[in-house]
Amino acid sequence: MMQLSSENMDIANIDTVIVDVPTFRTHKLANFKIQCRSYVIIKITLSNGAIGHGEASILGGPLWAEESVESIKSVIDVYLAPVLLGQCAANFENCALLMKSAATRNYSAKAGVESALFDAVGKALSMPATMFLGGVVRRSIPIIWVLASGDADQEIEEAKKKIALKQMNVFKIKFGFMKPEEDVARLRKIMAALPAGTKIIVDVNQVWSEATAIKWMPALTELGVSMVEQPLPASQPEALARIAKRVDIPILVDEGATTLQEIQQSGALGVGTVLSLKLVKSGGLLEMKRAAGVATANGMELYGGCLIESGIGAAAHLAVYSSLPALEWGTEQFGPLILENDLISSGIDYENFEVICPTGSGLGITIAEDYIRDYSRKGY
C-alpha cells in the first residue's frame, strides 16, 4: 500500500471552475426562486498524479449567506490554495487549520476543498473516503424529496411519480412564499391527495414571527405534519425555544445553528429537537461529524440536510451521513435528480425509497467531464 508521506501525497495543483446547471423545474424558497444551480467545482491534483473533486454549493448567493460562487472561487484561488499547495493532502486536520488561518468563515469554500482532498487521497490509496471518517455504518439512507413549485396540483403529480418509481415516499414542503393560510391550504390539498400515512415535513424558511407560529402550528399538528423546519428567523433562538415548548411537533434547526457553539446553545435552550447537517454550515466533512456529535450529546436527533448539490456535493455529504452512528431522519440529498444533467455519471442511485451511498475509492463517483465543460461559466 502507498505510504502516507509528503513526498507522494503533496498537493500539487488546485483548479476551480464555476458551473451553471439548469433545473428541470422552478424551485421556490421564501425570498427567491431557483431555475439554475451554480457551483464551484474544485479539482485537486496530488504529486503522485491522483486527482480529487469537490463542490462548493450556495443558494441564492449573498442573499442567503455571505458567500456566492464568485466569492468562493476567489477565496479558494487567492487565499486557500496558496496555503495548501505543497502540503500533505492526507493531513486533513492540518489542511483545515491552514484554511482557517487564511480565511474566516467561508464555510462552503472550505468544505468544497476538503471534499476534494478526501476524494484525492481516497483515490491515491484505493480506499473510500468513509474510511477516513470511521467507516461505514449504513449503505443506504431513507431519502426525502422537496416539493417547492408552489403549485399544489403539480406537486401532487410530482410526489405521486416519485412514489410510483419507488424513489421517495417522504416529502418536505416549502412554505414562506405565500401567506400562511395559503400555504396551509396548499399543504392540506397535497396531503389529502397522497396515500394515507405519507410522511410530510414542512420548511417555513425562517419566515414566520413568533405570533404567526403560535397561530398556525396547531393546524400543522392537526394535519399530522411530522416535523417543522426553522419556522422563526435564526436570530431568534429564545423565541423558537418558546415555540418548541408549546407544540408536539419536532422542530428541525437549520440556519439557527451553524457553529459547534451555536449547536450547543440550541441544545441548551431547547430551540429544537433535530439538527440539520450541511457542509455549507460546518465547512468540512470532519467538522460536520463533530457537529453531529455535539447535537447528539445535547439530545438532538440528526437530519441529513441538502443545498441542492450535484452528485459531487451529494457524495461528500453521503460519505459523512453513512458513517454516523445514528441518522434518525434520513436525508434530503435529492439534488442530482432535479438538475437537467448531473455532474457525475455514476456513483449514486435511488431505489426502494432510499439513496444508495457510493462505495468506490475516494467519494466513489465518476465525474461527468463533458457536462462540467458544457456548463462552465465562460470568461470567468
C-alpha positions, -999 to 999 in steps of 0.1 A, spaced: 0 0 0 12 35 -8 28 52 23 13 84 36 42 109 32 46 144 20 67 130 -9 39 113 -27 8 130 -12 16 166 -17 -10 189 -31 5 199 -65 -24 219 -80 -58 233 -72 -81 243 -100 -116 259 -97 -144 265 -122 -179 279 -119 -207 259 -135 -243 269 -140 -267 239 -143 -304 244 -152 -330 226 -131 -359 208 -147 -384 229 -128 -385 261 -107 -377 256 -70 -392 283 -48 -379 294 -14 -393 321 8 -373 350 -7 -361 337 -41 -365 310 -67 -341 287 -84 -341 278 -121 -304 272 -123 -279 259 -98 -244 274 -97 -215 256 -81 -177 259 -78 -161 226 -88 -127 221 -72 -101 198 -88 -71 189 -67 -41 171 -82 -15 154 -59 22 149 -66 15 112 -72 -9 121 -100 -41 113 -81 -70 136 -88 -99 145 -65 -130 166 -70 -151 186 -46 -180 210 -49 -188 243 -31 -225 250 -31 -245 280 -21 -281 290 -26 -290 325 -39 -255 339 -34 -252 366 -7 -290 368 -4 -289 336 16 -255 339 32 -223 358 28 -208 336 1 -215 334 -36 -199 312 -63 -180 343 -74 -166 349 -40 -160 312 -33 -138 309 -65 -118 340 -55 -113 329 -19 -101 295 -30 -78 308 -58 -64 337 -38 -64 327 -2 -69 289 4 -49 274 -25 -16 292 -17 -15 279 19 -23 244 8 0 239 -21 29 216 -12 11 203 19 4 166 25 -32 161 14 -38 133 39 -32 156 68 -68 167 67 -69 184 101 -37 204 93 -52 214 60 -84 226 77 -63 246 102 -43 262 73 -76 272 56 -89 286 89 -57 307 92 -62 321 57 -99 329 58 -126 334 84 -159 315 79 -163 310 41 -176 275 50 -187 265 16 -153 272 0 -135 252 27 -160 223 25 -155 221 -12 -117 220 -9 -118 194 19 -142 172 -1 -117 173 -30 -89 163 -6 -108 133 7 -116 123 -28 -79 126 -40 -64 108 -10 -90 80 -12 -83 75 -49 -45 76 -43 -49 48 -17 -78 29 -34 -99 35 -3 -133 50 1 -135 84 19 -156 68 46 -126 50 59 -112 84 70 -145 91 88 -147 60 110 -160 36 83 -195 27 70 -225 23 93 -251 22 66 -250 16 28 -283 33 21 -303 61 37 -341 69 36 -344 98 11 -367 129 12 -380 148 -18 -387 185 -16 -419 199 -31 -413 236 -39 -431 248 -70 -459 264 -51 -485 247 -75 -503 221 -54 -515 202 -85 -480 200 -100 -466 190 -66 -492 162 -62 -483 148 -96 -446 151 -88 -450 133 -55 -471 105 -69 -445 99 -96 -417 96 -70 -438 71 -51 -446 51 -82 -409 50 -91 -401 39 -56 -376 68 -53 -392 88 -25 -422 85 -2 -413 112 24 -418 148 13 -407 182 25 -430 211 15 -416 246 13 -436 274 30 -430 311 31 -436 324 -4 -473 325 2 -495 338 30 -497 313 59 -533 305 52 -525 298 16 -495 276 25 -517 256 49 -544 252 23 -519 240 -3 -505 216 23 -539 203 31 -547 196 -6 -514 178 -11 -517 156 20 -553 147 10 -542 135 -24 -513 114 -12 -515 78 3 -526 78 39 -497 79 63 -473 97 38 -447 114 60 -446 152 55 -421 177 67 -427 215 65 -399 240 59 -410 276 68 -376 290 58 -374 315 88 -404 335 76 -429 333 105 -429 355 136 -435 340 170 -471 352 169 -477 336 134 -462 303 146 -484 303 177 -514 308 153 -506 283 126 -486 255 143 -518 239 157 -530 235 121 -498 216 112 -503 194 143 -539 187 133 -528 177 98 -502 153 111 -471 170 99 -440 150 111 -416 179 116 -413 217 111 -380 232 99 -368 266 111 -402 284 115 -386 315 130 -355 335 120 -321 322 131 -316 354 151 -344 345 175 -334 313 193 -352 322 226 -385 328 207 -381 295 188 -374 277 221 -407 291 234 -425 277 203 -408 243 207 -422 241 242 -457 248 231 -460 223 203 -460 185 199 -442 186 165 -404 182 165 -386 214 154 -357 210 129 -330 236 135 -312 246 103 -300 282 98 -302 287 136 -272 265 144 -241 267 122 -211 265 146 -205 240 173 -211 267 198 -245 275 183 -254 238 182 -246 236 219 -266 268 226 -296 253 206 -295 222 227 -292 241 260 -321 264 251 -343 237 237 -346 255 204 -353 223 186 -351 185 189 -335 178 155 -304 193 138 -300 196 100 -264 188 90 -248 205 60 -213 210 47 -221 247 39 -227 252 77 -198 231 90 -171 239 65 -158 204 61 -165 167 65 -146 163 98 -163 194 113 -197 181 102 -191 149 120 -182 169 151 -214 189 147 -233 156 148 -216 146 180 -224 179 197 -260 177 187 -263 141 199 -247 150 232 -274 176 236 -302 151 230 -309 162 194 -317 138 166 -300 142 132 -313 151 97 -291 149 66 -296 183 50 -291 194 14 -284 225 -6 -295 211 -39 -260 198 -46 -249 179 -77 -237 144 -74 -203 157 -64 -215 176 -34 -241 149 -26 -213 122 -25 -193 143 1 -224 146 23 -233 109 20 -197 99 30 -204 116 64 -240 105 67 -232 69 60 -205 69 88 -227 84 116 -237 62 145 -273 75 140 -292 95 114 -327 93 127 -345 114 100 -327 102 68 -315 127 42 -329 150 15 -299 147 -8 -321 148 -38 -301 175 -58 -288 152 -86 -324 144 -96 -336 180 -100 -307 190 -124 -311 190 -161 -279 168 -161 -259 157 -131 -222 164 -129 -214 127 -122 -221 97 -145 -221 71 -118 -219 65 -80 -252 75 -66 -285 56 -71 -321 60 -58 -342 29 -52 -367 15 -28 -372 49 -12 -335 52 -3 -304 68 -17 -276 42 -22 -243 56 -10 -212 55 -32 -188 27 -25 -157 33 -47 -124 49 -40 -125 85 -27 -160 99 -29 -169 69 -51 -182 88 -81 -173 92 -117 -171 128 -129 -191 138 -160 -163 159 -175 -183 168 -206 -211 183 -185 -187 203 -164 -171 216 -196 -205 224 -212 -219 241 -181 -187 260 -172 -192 298 -170 -174 313 -199 -149 341 -193 -149 339 -155 
